[in-house]
Amino acid sequence: MAGLIKREDIDEVRNRIDLREVVESYVTLKSAGVGSYKGLCPFHDERSPSFHIRPQLGTFHCFGCGESGDVFAFIQKMDHSSFSETVESLAARINYELHYEDGGSGPRREDYGKRQRLVDAHKVAEEFFQTQLASEEAQSARDFLSGRGFEPQAAADFSVGYAPKGWDALLKHLRAQGFVDEELKLTGMFAEGNRGIYDRFRGRLVWPIRDLSGATIGFGARKLYDDDQGPKYLNTPETQLYKKSQVLYGLDLAKKQISKTRQIVVVEGYTDVMACHLAGITTAVATCGTAFGTDHIKIARRLLQDDGTGGEVIFTFDGDAAGQKAALRAFDEDQRFIAQTYVCVEPNGADPCDLRLHRGDEAVRELIELKRPLFEFAIRAELKKFNLNTVEGRVQALRQTAPIVAQIRDSSIRPAYARELAGWLGMNNEDVNRSVAASIKRARLPKNTPPDTRGNQSEGQAQQASANAFERPDSRDPVMRLERQALEVVIQQPHRLNEEQWQAFYEARFMAPVHAAVHDGIVAASAAGASASSWVEVIRDEVPEQLRSYVSEVAVTSIPASDEHNLARYCSDIINGLIELQITHRKAELIGRLQRAEMEPEGEEYAQINRELMELEMRRRILRGT
């Protein structure tokens, strides 16, 4: 049986893994100062980035939701894996051999974590399907691809495969690779009947669906034969790995370009994604059997760095009634984006795949270039419902479209849309402006909240505050601010303190209980000889549990320095400032003793206190360089 992973191996994996590289598999990051990066939090929905990491310390913290920890904690939260599974997967990522206590050899293949086993099964299945695409039986699949303009190399680039017609071709293959039926039932690749499990995908063209890290977690399959009684497209059902509301086909291929160009193009199908990428639109993705919803938006916003400084979301839909309806569904979700949203609808109903097939790559690029703001599309679609040749029709249309104009976030372009709407309706600007203003006013009215509910919330908050022994210090207080800055320096840049500064820090007395507890944690971590890779985690372990998130917050807070020279100077100034603060505290104590005590000016105690006061003043002047 596998033993516990040795502590030194855990530390070594943590030390070798690049936190920034791991996090960027899920989140787009941008610089937030020397050695610091920030992005939109993957653990909660937000409009401005409050998720920070410091790769050199191996620490992340979200100032919005409070989630924090090291690279192991990040992967555990993102992948819902156990600690051992996380360490083992990261060790495999860097080809590091783990060692186990009590002579253990690590998990056997059959004992390996469920999630990893499911991932492994999908990888084997993907390779099997790809191999089958070259078989004699798969001629119909190859004809389908070529009939839509996809050469064999394109199929290989997108790992397209073929599921044989038989009931158990994939099942036999996976069993031969050591997988057992109880595991295979959890993959979604098999259905279950009276005689056991059998292949879900049979006689179909198959696309692998991958997560952000590039791991295959499901499949989409298109029927090829007339005797197939199933739906045109059949996707993996919901599993531990595959959540259709959280998956976008092609995202593993598009994520770098999405982050780089701050553009995402949402199309409707697998072949549309292929066509767009081959035509040069390498930011294209598609949903998998579901509408583009809230969870998809969260993923897109993190990659776009959707913080109000640019970016665009482009939806492409067929020109038929279903496409129009899908576009309006997308408009319903538009307010969740800060980026500008657009829509592309091909007038003749052609999708990107059809466009590329009949008119070439340039036609696909032109479709994207001719995008229209989603607001304009939504307004015009609404206007089509009314007879604008009558007064009654125009008034009714205004009532329905004014709220749409009112929803436009950018107040600088809202008046322009109001003028456009007035033109489309054939009404004067003042009438339209009044209607839009009234819609804005109605939208801003606060929701009714029962008085007793508000009272209960206030009482609960008060109870929580009183129960909290560590109140957050007031950052406006100069002393509190300096204490916090000193903790930031010591946690983030411990190597910059010399021996004298370390000694002064050990002896320092922090006024805020929060700061005092973190100070004690740092002293304990230093005494324990914590390594650079485990420095923050050891401090977190040494403080009370309710302060662990605060430690991570301190560890990732940006230090105001533009380069290494200024960083060194800032750290020195802050630590010297802390020392001077301690000198001030000590001088106040000594002066108080002099004032309270009845001493003879010629007495030894009086002289000793004065000598210490003089030494403290000399030390203070040296620190100030005066």
C-alpha positions in Angstrom: 0.0 0.0 0.0 1.3 3.5 -0.8 2.8 5.5 2.0 2.7 9.2 2.7 4.8 11.4 0.4 8.0 12.5 2.1 7.9 16.1 3.3 11.2 17.0 1.5 9.7 15.8 -1.8 6.6 18.0 -1.3 8.9 21.0 -0.6 11.0 20.2 -3.6 8.0 20.0 -5.9 6.7 23.2 -4.5 10.1 24.8 -5.1 10.4 23.6 -8.7 6.9 24.3 -9.9 6.4 27.8 -11.5 3.2 29.1 -9.8 2.8 31.7 -12.6 2.9 29.0 -15.3 0.4 26.9 -13.5 -2.0 29.8 -12.8 -1.8 31.1 -16.4 -3.3 27.8 -17.5 -6.5 29.1 -16.0 -6.2 32.9 -15.6 -4.7 35.7 -17.7 -2.2 37.6 -15.6 -0.6 41.0 -16.0 2.2 42.7 -14.1 1.3 44.3 -10.8 4.7 45.5 -9.7 8.2 44.0 -9.2 7.7 40.2 -9.0 3.9 40.5 -8.6 1.0 39.6 -11.0 -2.7 40.0 -10.9 -5.8 38.8 -12.8 -9.5 38.1 -12.5 -10.1 35.5 -9.7 -11.0 32.0 -10.9 -12.9 31.3 -7.6 -15.5 34.0 -7.8 -17.0 36.3 -10.5 -15.6 39.9 -10.5 -15.2 42.8 -12.8 -11.8 44.2 -11.6 -8.8 42.0 -10.9 -8.2 41.3 -7.2 -6.4 37.9 -7.6 -2.7 38.4 -7.0 0.3 36.0 -7.1 4.0 36.2 -6.2 5.7 33.4 -8.0 9.0 33.8 -6.1 7.1 33.1 -2.9 4.8 30.5 -4.5 1.7 32.3 -3.0 -1.6 33.5 -4.3 -4.3 35.6 -2.6 -7.6 37.1 -3.8 -8.5 40.4 -2.1 -12.1 39.9 -3.2 -13.1 36.4 -1.9 -10.1 35.7 0.4 -9.0 32.5 -1.2 -5.3 32.0 -0.7 -2.5 29.4 -0.5 0.3 27.8 -2.5 0.4 26.0 -5.8 -1.0 22.8 -4.2 -4.0 24.7 -2.8 -4.6 26.4 -6.2 -4.7 23.1 -8.1 -6.8 21.4 -5.4 -9.4 24.2 -5.6 -9.4 24.3 -9.4 -9.4 20.5 -10.1 -11.1 19.3 -6.9 -8.3 16.9 -6.3 -6.9 15.5 -3.1 -3.5 16.8 -1.7 -1.7 13.6 -2.7 -3.2 13.6 -6.2 -2.2 17.2 -6.6 1.4 16.6 -5.5 1.7 13.5 -7.7 0.3 15.3 -10.8 2.6 18.3 -10.4 5.6 16.0 -9.8 4.7 14.1 -13.0 4.5 17.5 -14.8 8.2 18.2 -14.0 9.3 14.5 -14.2 10.2 14.4 -10.5 10.3 11.0 -8.7 8.5 11.1 -5.4 9.5 9.0 -2.4 7.1 7.7 0.2 7.3 7.0 4.0 7.5 3.4 5.3 8.9 2.0 2.1 5.8 2.9 0.1 6.2 3.2 -3.7 3.4 5.6 -4.4 0.0 4.7 -5.8 -0.3 1.7 -8.0 -2.1 2.4 -11.3 -5.2 0.7 -10.0 -5.1 2.8 -6.8 -4.4 6.1 -8.5 -6.8 9.1 -7.9 -10.1 8.8 -9.6 -9.8 12.0 -11.5 -6.4 11.1 -12.9 -7.6 7.7 -13.9 -10.5 9.3 -15.8 -8.1 11.7 -17.5 -5.9 8.8 -18.5 -8.9 6.9 -19.9 -9.8 9.8 -22.1 -6.3 10.2 -23.4 -6.2 6.5 -24.4 -9.6 6.8 -26.0 -8.6 9.9 -28.0 -5.6 8.1 -29.4 -7.8 5.1 -30.2 -10.3 7.2 -32.1 -7.5 9.0 -34.0 -6.0 5.7 -35.1 -9.4 4.4 -36.2 -9.9 7.5 -38.5 -7.3 5.8 -40.9 -9.2 2.5 -41.0 -11.1 1.2 -44.0 -14.4 1.5 -42.1 -13.9 5.2 -41.5 -14.1 6.2 -45.2 -17.4 8.0 -44.6 -15.8 10.0 -41.8 -12.9 11.0 -44.1 -15.4 11.9 -46.8 -17.4 14.1 -44.4 -14.2 16.0 -43.5 -13.0 16.5 -47.0 -16.6 17.5 -48.1 -16.3 20.4 -45.7 -12.9 21.4 -46.8 -10.8 19.8 -44.1 -7.6 18.1 -45.3 -6.1 15.1 -43.3 -3.6 17.5 -41.7 -6.4 19.7 -40.4 -8.1 16.6 -38.8 -4.8 15.6 -37.2 -4.2 19.2 -35.9 -7.6 19.1 -34.1 -7.2 15.4 -33.1 -10.4 14.4 -34.9 -11.1 10.7 -34.7 -13.6 8.0 -35.6 -15.6 5.7 -33.3 -16.1 2.3 -34.9 -19.6 0.9 -35.4 -19.2 -2.0 -33.0 -20.7 -2.1 -29.6 -17.5 -2.7 -27.7 -14.5 -1.6 -29.8 -13.4 1.1 -27.4 -14.5 -0.9 -24.3 -12.2 -3.8 -25.3 -9.3 -1.4 -26.0 -9.6 0.3 -22.6 -9.9 -3.0 -20.7 -6.8 -4.2 -22.4 -5.0 -1.1 -21.1 -5.9 -2.0 -17.5 -9.0 0.0 -17.0 -11.9 -1.8 -15.1 -15.6 -1.4 -15.8 -16.3 0.5 -12.5 -13.9 3.2 -13.7 -15.1 3.3 -17.2 -18.7 3.8 -16.1 -17.6 7.2 -14.6 -16.1 8.4 -17.9 -19.3 9.0 -19.8 -17.9 7.2 -22.8 -20.1 4.2 -22.1 -23.8 3.5 -21.7 -25.2 0.7 -19.6 -27.7 -2.0 -20.5 -28.9 -5.4 -19.2 -25.7 -7.1 -20.3 -23.3 -4.5 -18.9 -21.7 -1.4 -20.4 -21.1 -0.7 -24.1 -19.7 2.1 -26.3 -21.7 5.3 -26.3 -20.1 6.6 -29.5 -20.5 4.2 -32.4 -20.1 4.9 -36.1 -19.4 8.6 -35.5 -16.9 11.3 -36.2 -15.4 12.3 -32.9 -13.9 15.5 -31.6 -12.0 15.6 -28.2 -13.1 18.2 -25.8 -10.4 19.6 -23.6 -10.1 21.7 -20.5 -7.9 24.8 -20.1 -4.8 22.7 -19.3 -5.2 20.7 -22.5 -6.4 17.4 -20.9 -9.2 15.6 -22.8 -12.3 15.4 -20.6 -15.1 14.5 -23.0 -16.0 14.0 -26.7 -18.4 15.4 -29.2 -19.6 12.9 -31.9 -21.4 13.6 -35.2 -23.5 10.9 -36.8 -22.5 9.7 -40.3 -24.9 6.9 -41.2 -28.6 7.0 -42.0 -29.4 4.0 -39.8 -28.1 5.8 -36.8 -31.2 6.6 -34.8 -29.4 9.0 -32.4 -29.2 12.8 -32.5 -27.1 14.6 -35.1 -24.5 15.5 -32.4 -24.0 13.4 -29.3 -21.8 14.7 -26.4 -20.4 13.2 -23.3 -22.9 13.4 -20.5 -22.1 15.3 -17.2 -19.3 13.5 -15.4 -16.7 14.4 -12.7 -14.5 15.8 -15.4 -17.0 17.1 -18.0 -19.4 19.9 -17.1 -20.9 21.2 -20.4 -21.7 24.6 -18.8 -18.1 25.1 -18.0 -16.5 23.9 -21.2 -15.7 25.6 -24.5 -14.5 23.6 -27.4 -11.2 24.9 -28.8 -10.3 26.9 -25.7 -7.1 25.0 -25.2 -6.0 26.0 -28.6 -7.3 29.6 -28.5 -6.5 30.7 -24.9 -3.1 32.2 -25.7 -4.4 34.3 -28.6 -7.5 35.3 -26.6 -5.2 36.6 -23.8 -2.9 38.3 -26.3 -5.5 39.9 -28.6 -8.1 40.3 -25.9 -10.7 39.0 -28.3 -12.9 35.8 -28.1 -15.1 34.7 -31.0 -17.9 32.4 -30.1 -19.2 30.1 -32.9 -21.8 27.4 -32.9 -20.1 24.1 -33.7 -16.9 22.0 -33.9 -16.4 22.4 -37.6 -17.0 26.2 -37.3 -14.1 26.4 -34.8 -11.9 24.4 -37.2 -12.8 26.6 -40.1 -12.2 29.8 -38.1 -8.8 28.7 -36.9 -7.7 27.5 -40.4 -8.9 30.9 -41.7 -6.7 32.8 -39.2 -9.4 33.5 -36.6 -7.5 31.7 -33.8 -9.6 33.1 -31.0 -12.6 31.0 -31.9 -14.4 28.6 -29.5 -17.7 26.9 -29.3 -20.1 25.7 -26.6 -20.7 22.0 -26.4 -24.4 21.2 -26.7 -25.6 24.1 -24.6 -26.1 27.9 -24.8 -23.3 30.3 -23.9 -24.1 30.9 -20.2 -22.8 32.4 -17.0 -20.0 29.9 -16.3 -18.7 30.3 -19.9 -18.7 34.0 -19.3 -16.6 33.6 -16.2 -14.0 31.6 -18.1 -14.0 34.1 -21.0 -13.6 37.1 -18.7 -10.6 35.7 -16.9 -8.8 35.0 -20.2 -9.8 38.4 -21.7 -8.7 40.2 -18.5 -12.1 41.8 -18.7 -11.4 44.8 -16.4 -12.8 47.7 -18.5 -9.5 48.5 -20.4 -10.5 47.0 -23.7 -11.3 43.6 -25.2 -14.2 42.3 -27.4 -16.5 39.4 -27.4 -17.8 38.4 -30.9 -20.8 36.0 -31.3 -21.4 34.4 -34.7 -24.8 32.9 -35.5 -26.7 31.6 -38.5 -29.1 34.0 -40.1 -32.1 31.7 -39.6 -34.7 32.1 -36.8 -32.7 29.8 -34.5 -29.6 31.9 -35.0 -31.5 35.1 -34.3 -32.8 33.6 -31.1 -29.4 32.5 -30.0 -28.0 36.0 -30.6 -30.7 37.4 -28.3 -29.9 34.9 -25.6 -26.3 36.1 -25.8 -27.6 39.7 -25.4 -29.3 38.7 -22.2 -25.9 37.8 -20.8 -24.1 40.8 -22.2 -24.2 42.8 -19.0 -21.9 40.4 -17.4 -19.1 41.6 -19.7 -17.2 44.8 -19.4 -15.6 44.2 -22.8 -17.6 45.4 -25.9 -19.8 42.7 -27.3 -20.6 42.2 -31.0 -22.5 39.9 -33.2 -21.9 38.6 -36.7 -24.9 37.1 -38.6 -24.3 36.0 -42.2 -27.3 37.3 -44.2 -27.7 34.1 -46.3 -27.5 31.8 -43.2 -24.0 30.4 -43.9 -21.9 29.4 -40.9 -18.1 29.9 -40.8 -17.6 26.3 -42.1 -19.9 26.9 -45.1 -18.3 30.3 -45.8 -14.8 28.8 -45.9 -15.9 25.9 -48.1 -17.7 28.0 -50.7 -15.9 31.4 -50.6 -12.6 30.7 -48.9 -10.7 31.9 -45.8 -11.1 35.6 -46.7 -14.9 35.3 -46.4 -14.6 34.0 -42.8 -12.3 36.9 -41.9 -14.6 39.4 -43.5 -17.6 38.0 -41.5 -15.7 38.7 -38.3 -14.5 42.1 -39.4 -18.1 43.2 -40.3 -19.3 42.6 -36.7 -22.1 44.8 -35.3 -22.5 45.9 -31.7 -24.8 43.5 -30.0 -26.9 46.4 -28.7 -27.7 47.5 -32.3 -28.6 43.9 -33.2 -30.9 43.5 -30.2 -32.6 46.9 -30.8 -33.2 46.1 -34.5 -34.4 42.6 -33.7 -37.0 44.1 -31.3 -38.1 46.7 -33.8 -39.0 44.0 -36.3 -41.8 42.8 -34.1 -43.8 46.0 -34.6 -45.5 47.7 -37.4 -43.6 51.0 -37.5 -45.9 52.4 -40.2 -48.5 53.1 -37.5 -48.4 55.5 -34.5 -49.4 52.7 -32.1 -46.7 50.4 -33.5 -44.0 53.1 -33.0 -45.1 53.8 -29.5 -45.1 50.1 -28.5 -41.7 49.7 -30.2 -40.3 52.6 -28.1 -41.6 51.1 -24.9 -39.7 47.9 -25.7 -36.5 49.3 -27.0 -35.9 52.2 -24.6 -34.9 49.8 -21.8 -32.4 48.2 -24.1 -30.7 51.6 -24.8 -30.9 52.3 -21.1 -28.8 49.1 -20.4 -25.8 50.5 -22.4 -23.0 50.8 -19.8 -21.0 53.4 -21.6 -22.8 56.6 -21.0 -20.8 58.3 -23.7 -22.3 56.2 -26.5 -25.8 55.8 -25.0 -27.0 59.2 -26.4 -25.8 58.2 -29.8 -27.9 55.0 -29.7 -30.9 57.0 -28.5 -30.5 59.2 -31.6 -30.2 56.1 -33.8 -33.4 54.7 -32.3 -35.2 58.0 -32.9 -34.2 57.7 -36.6 -35.3 54.1 -36.9 -38.6 54.9 -35.3 -39.2 58.1 -37.1 -39.7 60.0 -33.8 -38.1 63.1 -32.4 -35.1 62.8 -30.1 -36.7 64.4 -27.1 -39.4 61.7 -26.9 -36.9 58.9 -27.1 -34.5 60.5 -24.6 -37.3 60.9 -22.1 -38.3 57.3 -22.5 -34.6 56.1 -22.1 -34.2 58.4 -19.0 -37.3 56.9 -17.4 -36.0 53.4 -18.0 -32.7 54.3 -16.4 -34.5 55.7 -13.4 -36.6 52.6 -13.0 -33.5 50.4 -13.2 -31.8 52.3 -10.4 -34.7 52.0 -7.9 -33.5 49.9 -4.9 -35.2 46.5 -4.4 -37.6 46.3 -1.5 -36.0 44.7 1.6 -38.2 43.9 4.6 -37.2 45.9 7.7 -36.8 42.8 9.9 -34.4 41.2 7.4 -32.2 44.3 7.4 -32.2 44.3 11.2 -31.2 40.7 11.4 -28.4 41.3 8.9 -27.0 44.2 11.0 -27.3 42.2 14.2 -25.6 39.2 12.7 -22.8 41.4 11.3 -22.3 43.0 14.7 -22.1 39.6 16.4 -19.6 38.4 13.9 -17.5 41.6 14.4 -17.5 41.2 18.2 -16.6 37.6 17.9 -13.6 38.3 15.8 -10.5 38.7 18.0 -8.4 40.1 15.1 -10.0 43.2 13.7 -8.3 44.6 10.6 -6.1 47.6 11.5 -7.0 51.1 10.2 -4.7 51.7 7.3 -5.1 55.4 7.7 -3.2 55.2 11.0 0.5 55.9 10.2 1.7 53.4 12.9 -0.6 50.6 11.6 0.4 51.4 8.0 4.1 51.1 8.9 3.6 47.8 10.8 1.8 46.4 7.8 4.5 47.5 5.4 7.2 46.0 7.5 5.4 42.7 7.5 5.1 42.9 3.7 8.8 43.4 3.4 9.8 40.7 5.8 7.4 38.1 4.2 8.1 39.0 0.6 11.8 40.0 0.7 13.4 38.3 3.8 16.8 38.0 2.1 17.1 41.8 2.1 17.3 42.1 5.9 20.8 42.1 7.4 21.6 40.5 10.8 21.0 43.7 12.7 17.7 44.3 11.1 16.6 40.8 11.7 17.5 41.1 15.4 15.5 44.4 15.6 12.6 42.7 13.9 12.6 39.8 16.4 12.5 42.3 19.3 9.9 44.6 17.7 6.6 45.1 19.5 3.6 45.4 17.1 0.6 47.4 18.4 -2.1 45.8 16.3 -3.1 42.2 17.5 -3.2 41.1 13.8 0.3 42.3 13.2 1.6 40.9 16.4 0.2 37.5 15.6 1.8 37.5 12.1 5.1 38.8 13.6 5.1 35.8 16.0 4.4 33.5 13.0 7.4 34.9 11.1 9.7 34.5 14.2 8.5 30.9 14.5 9.1 30.2 10.8 12.5 31.7 11.0 13.4 29.7 14.1 12.2 26.5 12.3 14.6 27.2 9.4 11.8 27.4 6.8 13.2 27.2 3.3 12.5 29.9 0.7 10.0 27.7 -1.1 8.0 27.0 2.1 8.5 30.3 3.8 5.0 31.7 3.4 3.3 28.3 4.0 5.2 27.8 7.3 4.2 31.3 8.4 0.6 30.5 7.5 0.8 27.3 9.6 2.2 29.2 12.6 -0.6 31.9 12.8 -4.1 31.4 14.1 -6.3 29.8 11.4 -8.4 32.9 10.9 -5.2 34.9 9.9 -3.9 32.5 7.3 -5.7 34.3 4.5 -4.3 37.6 5.9 -0.7 36.2 5.6 -1.3 35.4 2.0 -2.7 38.8 1.4 0.4 40.4 2.9 2.6 38.1 0.8 1.1 39.3 -2.5 0.4 42.9 -1.8 2.3 45.0 -4.4 5.4 46.8 -3.1 5.6 50.3 -4.6 8.9 49.9 -6.4 9.5 50.0 -10.2 12.9 48.2 -10.3 15.3 46.2 -8.1 17.3 49.3 -7.0 14.1 51.1 -5.8 12.9 47.9 -4.2 16.1 47.5 -2.2 15.9 51.1 -1.1 12.2 50.8 -0.2 12.7 47.7 1.9 15.6 49.3 3.8 13.6 52.4 4.5 10.6 50.5 5.8 12.7 48.3 8.1 14.6 51.3 9.4 11.3 53.0 9.9 10.1 50.1 12.0 13.2 50.3 14.1 12.8 54.0 14.6 9.2 53.3 15.6 10.4 50.9 18.2 12.9 53.5 19.4 10.1 56.0 19.7 8.0 53.5 21.8 11.0 52.8 24.1 11.8 56.5 24.6 8.1 57.1 25.5 8.3 54.4 28.1 11.5 55.7 29.6 10.3 59.3 29.8 7.1 58.0 31.4 9.2 56.2 34.0 11.1 59.4 34.7 7.9 61.4 35.1 6.2 58.8 37.3 9.2 57.8 39.5 10.5 59.8 42.4 14.2 59.7 41.7 17.1 61.7 42.7 18.7 63.4 39.7 22.0 62.2 41.0 20.8 58.6 41.5 22.0 55.6 39.5 18.6 54.6 38.1 18.0 58.2 36.9 21.4 58.3 35.2 20.9 54.9 33.6 17.5 55.9 32.0 19.1 59.1 30.7 22.0 57.1 29.2 19.6 54.8 27.4 17.6 57.8 26.1 20.8 59.3 24.7 21.7 55.9 23.1 18.3 55.6 21.6 18.5 59.2 20.2 21.9 58.5 18.7 20.6 55.3 17.1 17.6 57.2 15.7 19.9 59.9 14.2 22.1 57.2 12.6 19.0 55.6 11.0 18.0 59.0 9.6 21.6 59.8 8.5 21.7 63.0 10.5 
